[in-house]
């Protein structure tokens, strides 16, 4: 409950300048209306005096007296209006200054709260930790990328397997095109011939064809 009452008091204190400005403006508005009314009264009495200046001097003098009274009251009213305007401006400026100061104080408290957990030493410590972690990460990456995983293979073994693959390609090429690659020509020239000469083959084929022809001729003669 005391906190509630304290909050009410704080709110009233905060609203006091605004209430004062509202009251002053209300009073200023009333005085401005009075100023306008007095000016009308002065104009009216001036008209009466002018109307009776030649025909009724007493009436003219009475009108001038009332005019002087209204003028004196008008001067006081104008002075009061000026004073109220100055007060309003002063309170508004003071209220703005108070609100600005309060905002600056809140900003200062916020900065203090933020920097409460920070210090140059802590910042340096954090930056050192980051640098150490970055260096460690770099070492880990280098260790991973610089290590060859898997079995060690003998280079001579690889060369033998490569020669076998090349020989398989040469064999496939010979079967497909019937041509002997230049790289393999030396090996085939050096090896002794294992087949009969082409001319002998041709002669055997021609002899077989002649025999077949004679056989067919004989069969035809027997059929007759």
Secondary structure, 3 states (H helix, E strand, C coil): CHHHHHHHHHHHHHHHHHHHHHHHHHHHHHHHHHHHHHHHHHHHHHHHHHHHCCCCHHHHHHHHHHHHHHHHHHHHHHHHHHHHHHHHHHHHHHHHHHHHHHHHHHHHHHHHHHHCCCCHHHHHHHHHHHHHHHHHHHHHHHHHHCCCCCCCCCHHHHHHHHHHHHHHHHHHHHHHHCCCCHHHHHHHHHCCCCCCCHHHHHHHHHHHHHHHHHHHHHHHHHHC
